[in-house]
Amino acid sequence: MYDLVIIGAGASGMAAALSAKKENPKAKVLILEALPRVGKKILATGNGRCNLTNFSATPESYGNPFVASVIKQYPPEKIVSFFSSIGLESVSDSESRVYPMSNMASSVLDCLRFEIERLGIEVLTETKAESVKSVNGIFIINSKMRTKKLIVSAGGKASPSQGSDGSGYELLRSLGHRITPLYAGLVQLTVKENLRTLKGIRVKAGVTLKNKSGKALDSSSGEILFADYGLSGIAVMDISRSVKNENCICELNVLPELSAADVYTFIERSKKRNPSQSAEDALTGIIPRMLGHYLIKMVGLSADIRLSELKEQQIHSLADKLKHLTFNVTGTKGFDNAQITVGGAEVTEFNEATLESRKVRGLYCTGEILDVDAPCGGFNLQWAWASGIAAGTAAAKSL
Ligand SMILES: Cc1cc2nc3c(=O)[nH]c(=O)nc-3n(C[C@H](O)[C@H](O)[C@H](O)COP(=O)(O)OP(=O)(O)OC[C@H]3O[C@@H](n4cnc5c(N)ncnc54)[C@H](O)[C@@H]3O)c2cc1C
């Protein structure tokens, strides 16, 4: 009989185990992990650097009042101290994103692993939780393991090659919890237009996602990367949560620093200076050449049109296209390519401070399996660590 079993040795599960053992050193704690090794996803985070939190993270960063209690209890500064207490020092960049001082995600995982070992927390890898039953206040996992308290930290459905295959949702459903509709989040968008000529181009842009009736669903700004299938880059990933199953329009402002009038003036000035210059050559002064080429075609002009041939209305059309370049979104690159899951265990069924289930006493949930998500920049791991610490501490206190 264990005091506490944690399903999933990901970010939130390991934080939960360490916090439980610190709170109650005598507790018999076990982590079950389906994969052959713990924390595989952590190694892939932040492009291998692990953006472990963000100093600007506040409850408002999540657009979900449920997180307020946990994020206030364990703000980014406390997460940084938590890591410092297990031997990992960190640094932050100009956008308040926090990384390990070594710049290696493996350092984050190593420090967690070493502490788990030091504190004598048992870990069973290659052991997937397939079933959970709650019988007379005791949880029985896979019909054999017994525990007084259970924390489900199995993650969502995003990036299933790193272990989060959605099986945690079935465990929670079997215990009577509701799961809200699930969508891929922080993921690339596929579009109807052929973007092969733009592949590899990066721009800083404003992005607005609209539904077919023109209503704005979401917006962001930052880097956009054009790909042959569609759009990628942080700003696009950040609005991808709002695509859901809708057919949407993605509108880019590829020159956020200039107004349409500024663009008009730029083209007019270029025309006066060198009327025989092609419009495409002139536009390279403000945007990547191939993007200029694409825009010229989009407004129905011939690719080699000279500035002298441009009529006033056509200059206005070009300026307007630069500020409102639209693409028909056909979907996303799906869970296989997503960084997070949008949707999850219905949060009203959990206590917002302890993350204990309101339906099954002694059951807790942490991290991405709950219906909580946030933009790129360290906010999702912030939630994973903070919710893990909150649930681990509360579960150990209640023993
Ligand atoms: C490529 C990539 C890059 C990312 N970069 C960042 C970043 O830089 N910053 C940031 O804030 N967020 C980032 N994220 C998001 C972040 O990694 C997740 O939000 C976070 O890991 C969620 O933690 P979790 O503990 O809830 O779940 P996970 O980390 O997914 O862990 C769940 C664990 O449970 C195990 N498991 C699942 N089902 C079972 C079962 N039935 N039995 C036993 N074990 C099971 C899985 O194998 C896995 O180890 C990134 C995600 C990806 C995919």
The ligand as a MOL file (V3000), in Angstrom:
LIG
                    3D

  0  0  0     0  0            999 V3000
M  V30 BEGIN CTAB
M  V30 COUNTS 53 58 0 0 0
M  V30 BEGIN ATOM
M  V30 1 C 7.9330 20.3700 -28.2810 0
M  V30 2 C 7.3770 21.0450 -27.0580 0
M  V30 3 C 8.0090 22.1660 -26.5530 0
M  V30 4 C 7.4830 22.8190 -25.4230 0
M  V30 5 N 8.1690 23.8810 -24.9190 0
M  V30 6 C 7.6880 24.4990 -23.8080 0
M  V30 7 C 8.4270 25.5510 -23.1900 0
M  V30 8 O 9.5770 25.8540 -23.5780 0
M  V30 9 N 7.8670 26.1850 -22.1250 0
M  V30 10 C 6.6410 25.8350 -21.6280 0
M  V30 11 O 6.1660 26.4590 -20.6880 0
M  V30 12 N 5.9420 24.7980 -22.1450 0
M  V30 13 C 6.4520 24.1150 -23.2040 0
M  V30 14 N 5.7650 23.0430 -23.7130 0
M  V30 15 C 4.5260 22.5950 -23.0240 0
M  V30 16 C 4.8940 21.8060 -21.7490 0
M  V30 17 O 5.9220 20.8890 -22.0430 0
M  V30 18 C 3.6750 21.0630 -21.1910 0
M  V30 19 O 2.6410 21.9830 -20.9730 0
M  V30 20 C 4.0270 20.3450 -19.8880 0
M  V30 21 O 5.0550 19.4110 -20.1070 0
M  V30 22 C 2.8110 19.6410 -19.2940 0
M  V30 23 O 3.2290 18.9430 -18.1530 0
M  V30 24 P 2.3890 17.7170 -17.6070 0
M  V30 25 O 3.1240 17.2060 -16.4110 0
M  V30 26 O 0.9810 18.0820 -17.4430 0
M  V30 27 O 2.4160 16.6220 -18.7660 0
M  V30 28 P 3.6100 15.9390 -19.5600 0
M  V30 29 O 4.8580 16.7340 -19.4130 0
M  V30 30 O 3.0680 15.6680 -20.9050 0
M  V30 31 O 3.8510 14.5660 -18.7900 0
M  V30 32 C 2.9130 13.5340 -18.7510 0
M  V30 33 C 3.6460 12.2420 -18.4330 0
M  V30 34 O 2.6960 11.2260 -18.1350 0
M  V30 35 C 3.0430 10.0180 -18.7860 0
M  V30 36 N 1.8050 9.2610 -18.9690 0
M  V30 37 C 0.7390 9.5830 -19.7590 0
M  V30 38 N -0.2490 8.6760 -19.6180 0
M  V30 39 C 0.1830 7.7820 -18.7080 0
M  V30 40 C -0.4060 6.6090 -18.1410 0
M  V30 41 N -1.6320 6.2110 -18.4610 0
M  V30 42 N 0.3440 5.8770 -17.2540 0
M  V30 43 C 1.6120 6.2730 -16.9090 0
M  V30 44 N 2.2080 7.3710 -17.4190 0
M  V30 45 C 1.4960 8.1170 -18.2960 0
M  V30 46 C 3.6940 10.4910 -20.0680 0
M  V30 47 O 4.5350 9.4930 -20.6210 0
M  V30 48 C 4.4610 11.7310 -19.6080 0
M  V30 49 O 5.7650 11.4160 -19.1700 0
M  V30 50 C 6.2850 22.3460 -24.8160 0
M  V30 51 C 5.6600 21.2080 -25.3190 0
M  V30 52 C 6.2050 20.5470 -26.4270 0
M  V30 53 C 5.5450 19.3020 -26.9420 0
M  V30 END ATOM
M  V30 BEGIN BOND
M  V30 1 1 1 2
M  V30 2 1 2 3
M  V30 3 2 2 52
M  V30 4 2 3 4
M  V30 5 1 4 5
M  V30 6 1 4 50
M  V30 7 2 5 6
M  V30 8 1 6 7
M  V30 9 1 6 13
M  V30 10 2 7 8
M  V30 11 1 7 9
M  V30 12 1 9 10
M  V30 13 2 10 11
M  V30 14 1 10 12
M  V30 15 2 12 13
M  V30 16 1 13 14
M  V30 17 1 14 15
M  V30 18 1 14 50
M  V30 19 1 15 16
M  V30 20 1 16 17
M  V30 21 1 16 18
M  V30 22 1 18 19
M  V30 23 1 18 20
M  V30 24 1 20 21
M  V30 25 1 20 22
M  V30 26 1 22 23
M  V30 27 1 23 24
M  V30 28 2 24 25
M  V30 29 1 24 26
M  V30 30 1 24 27
M  V30 31 1 27 28
M  V30 32 2 28 29
M  V30 33 1 28 30
M  V30 34 1 28 31
M  V30 35 1 31 32
M  V30 36 1 32 33
M  V30 37 1 33 34
M  V30 38 1 33 48
M  V30 39 1 34 35
M  V30 40 1 35 36
M  V30 41 1 35 46
M  V30 42 1 36 37
M  V30 43 1 36 45
M  V30 44 2 37 38
M  V30 45 1 38 39
M  V30 46 1 39 40
M  V30 47 2 39 45
M  V30 48 1 40 41
M  V30 49 2 40 42
M  V30 50 1 42 43
M  V30 51 2 43 44
M  V30 52 1 44 45
M  V30 53 1 46 47
M  V30 54 1 46 48
M  V30 55 1 48 49
M  V30 56 2 50 51
M  V30 57 1 51 52
M  V30 58 1 52 53
M  V30 END BOND
M  V30 END CTAB
M  END
